[in-house]
Amino acid sequence: MSLKNISLVSEGMKSCHPVKSFRWRDASGNAFLSTLKQLLRTNCNVLQSALETGVDSHVQLITSIYQEAGQCMLRKFRYISTQPPWWDDECDRLKLVKYNALHKFRCSNSASDLRGYKDRRNFFKTYFRQKECDYQSNNRQELVNSLDNPSSFWKILKRCKSVILLMIAYRVKNGCNISMAFCLM
């Protein structure tokens, strides 16, 4: 199966952005309750008229009221990426699609879902490897382009120093002598 023929959009998946999470804190409890009471009072007529239009609009309205009242309970966090430097939003999306397909296969245990998961997994791996290769290629090209300017050359080398040292240490640890570890780079 060609990689171009794989559907990458999972059913029901809208985005890879984190979901808002609320945390109950006693210090903000009174503010939440007073805001909720005020919103319920102001939307009382709308809630009564929503009964005639249907359940879906009613549920959406109540959900929006709770979310608006819960703004004081929103959990604030700082996202620190542990992904490699070449990781981007497309990698996040493909990883999510891959795990959605795995979940679908585990629930259904069908051969077609297994094929779908394997296709998405292979596409993710191919994309990830290509992104890594492009990143390394860009770094090498940047290094070659800076040969005429020693200060930028050493600046780039210092930036990559920890990665290079880890690669050398890994090669030496796995039985490669130190002079060969440098040659393989």
C-alpha positions as CSV (number, residue, x, y, z in Angstrom):
1,M,0.0,0.0,0.0
2,S,1.3,3.4,-0.9
3,L,2.0,5.9,1.8
4,K,0.1,8.6,-0.1
5,N,-3.1,6.5,0.0
6,I,-3.4,6.4,3.8
7,S,-6.1,8.5,5.3
8,L,-4.5,10.5,8.1
9,V,-7.6,12.0,9.6
10,S,-9.1,9.9,12.3
11,E,-12.8,9.9,12.9
12,G,-13.8,12.5,15.4
13,M,-10.3,14.0,15.8
14,K,-10.4,17.8,15.6
15,S,-7.0,18.9,16.9
16,C,-4.0,17.9,18.9
17,H,-4.3,20.8,21.4
18,P,-4.6,19.9,25.1
19,V,-8.0,19.9,26.6
20,K,-8.8,22.4,29.3
21,S,-8.7,20.9,32.7
22,F,-10.4,22.3,35.8
23,R,-9.3,21.6,39.4
24,W,-11.4,22.3,42.4
25,R,-9.7,24.6,44.9
26,D,-11.4,25.5,48.1
27,A,-10.0,29.0,48.0
28,S,-11.8,29.6,44.7
29,G,-14.9,27.6,45.6
30,N,-17.0,30.6,46.7
31,A,-16.1,32.6,43.5
32,F,-17.1,29.6,41.4
33,L,-20.5,29.2,43.2
34,S,-21.3,32.9,43.1
35,T,-20.5,33.1,39.4
36,L,-22.5,30.0,38.7
37,K,-25.5,31.3,40.5
38,Q,-25.3,34.6,38.7
39,L,-25.0,32.9,35.3
40,L,-27.9,30.6,36.0
41,R,-30.1,33.5,37.0
42,T,-29.3,35.5,33.9
43,N,-29.8,32.5,31.6
44,C,-32.9,31.2,33.3
45,N,-35.2,32.3,30.5
46,V,-32.9,30.9,27.9
47,L,-32.8,27.6,29.7
48,Q,-36.6,27.4,29.8
49,S,-36.9,28.2,26.1
50,A,-34.2,25.6,25.3
51,L,-36.5,22.9,26.6
52,E,-38.7,23.4,23.6
53,T,-35.9,23.3,21.1
54,G,-34.3,20.1,22.2
55,V,-31.9,18.4,24.5
56,D,-28.7,19.1,22.5
57,S,-29.0,22.8,22.7
58,H,-29.9,22.5,26.4
59,V,-26.7,20.4,27.1
60,Q,-24.5,22.9,25.2
61,L,-25.9,25.8,27.1
62,I,-25.4,24.2,30.5
63,T,-21.9,23.1,29.5
64,S,-21.0,26.7,28.4
65,I,-22.4,28.0,31.7
66,Y,-20.2,25.7,33.8
67,Q,-17.2,26.4,31.7
68,E,-17.6,30.1,32.1
69,A,-18.2,29.8,35.8
70,G,-15.2,27.5,36.1
71,Q,-12.7,30.0,34.6
72,C,-11.5,30.7,38.2
73,M,-10.8,26.9,38.5
74,L,-8.8,26.6,35.3
75,R,-5.6,24.7,35.8
76,K,-2.6,26.6,34.7
77,F,0.5,24.7,33.6
78,R,3.6,25.3,31.6
79,Y,4.2,22.9,28.8
80,I,7.8,21.7,28.6
81,S,8.6,19.7,25.5
82,T,10.6,16.5,25.8
83,Q,10.5,15.9,22.1
84,P,13.5,16.1,19.8
85,P,14.2,19.4,18.1
86,W,12.8,18.2,14.8
87,W,9.4,17.4,16.3
88,D,6.6,19.5,15.0
89,D,2.8,19.7,15.2
90,E,2.5,17.3,12.3
91,C,4.5,14.7,14.3
92,D,2.1,15.2,17.2
93,R,-0.9,14.8,14.9
94,L,0.5,11.6,13.3
95,K,1.3,10.1,16.7
96,L,-2.2,10.8,17.8
97,V,-3.6,9.2,14.7
98,K,-1.4,6.2,15.2
99,Y,-2.6,5.7,18.8
100,N,-6.2,6.2,17.8
101,A,-5.8,3.4,15.2
102,L,-4.2,1.2,17.9
103,H,-7.0,1.8,20.3
104,K,-9.5,1.1,17.5
105,F,-7.8,-2.2,16.8
106,R,-7.6,-3.2,20.4
107,C,-11.3,-2.6,20.8
108,S,-12.4,-4.4,17.6
109,N,-9.6,-7.0,17.2
110,S,-10.2,-7.1,13.5
111,A,-7.7,-7.7,10.8
112,S,-8.6,-4.6,8.8
113,D,-8.1,-2.4,11.9
114,L,-4.7,-4.1,12.5
115,R,-3.7,-3.3,8.9
116,G,-4.9,0.3,9.4
117,Y,-2.8,0.6,12.6
118,K,0.3,-0.9,10.9
119,D,-0.1,1.5,8.0
120,R,-0.4,4.5,10.2
121,R,2.5,3.3,12.4
122,N,4.7,2.8,9.4
123,F,3.8,6.2,8.0
124,F,4.5,7.8,11.3
125,K,7.9,6.1,11.5
126,T,8.8,7.1,7.9
127,Y,7.7,10.7,8.6
128,F,9.7,10.8,11.9
129,R,12.8,9.5,10.3
130,Q,12.5,11.9,7.4
131,K,12.1,14.8,9.7
132,E,15.2,13.7,11.7
133,C,17.2,13.2,8.5
134,D,16.2,16.7,7.3
135,Y,17.1,18.2,10.6
136,Q,20.6,16.6,10.6
137,S,21.1,17.5,7.0
138,N,20.3,21.2,7.7
139,N,22.7,21.1,10.7
140,R,25.5,19.7,8.5
141,Q,24.8,22.2,5.8
142,E,24.8,25.0,8.3
143,L,28.1,23.8,9.6
144,V,29.6,23.6,6.1
145,N,28.3,27.0,5.2
146,S,30.0,28.5,8.3
147,L,33.5,27.2,7.4
148,D,34.5,30.7,6.2
149,N,33.4,32.3,9.5
150,P,35.3,30.7,12.5
151,S,33.2,32.3,15.2
152,S,29.9,31.0,13.8
153,F,31.5,27.6,13.1
154,W,32.5,27.2,16.7
155,K,29.2,28.6,17.9
156,I,27.4,25.9,15.9
157,L,29.7,23.2,17.2
158,K,29.2,24.3,20.8
159,R,25.5,24.1,20.3
160,C,25.7,20.5,19.1
161,K,28.5,19.5,21.5
162,S,26.3,17.6,23.9
163,V,24.6,15.6,21.2
164,I,28.0,14.7,19.6
165,L,29.4,13.7,22.9
166,L,26.5,11.4,23.6
167,M,26.8,9.8,20.2
168,I,30.5,9.2,20.8
169,A,30.0,7.8,24.3
170,Y,27.3,5.5,23.0
171,R,29.6,4.2,20.3
172,V,32.5,3.7,22.7
173,K,30.3,1.9,25.2
174,N,29.1,-0.5,22.5
175,G,32.6,-1.7,21.6
176,C,33.8,0.9,19.1
177,N,37.3,2.3,19.9
178,I,37.5,6.1,20.4
179,S,39.3,6.9,17.1
180,M,36.6,4.9,15.1
181,A,33.8,6.7,17.0
182,F,35.0,10.0,15.5
183,C,35.4,8.5,12.1
184,L,31.8,7.2,11.9
185,M,30.4,10.7,12.3
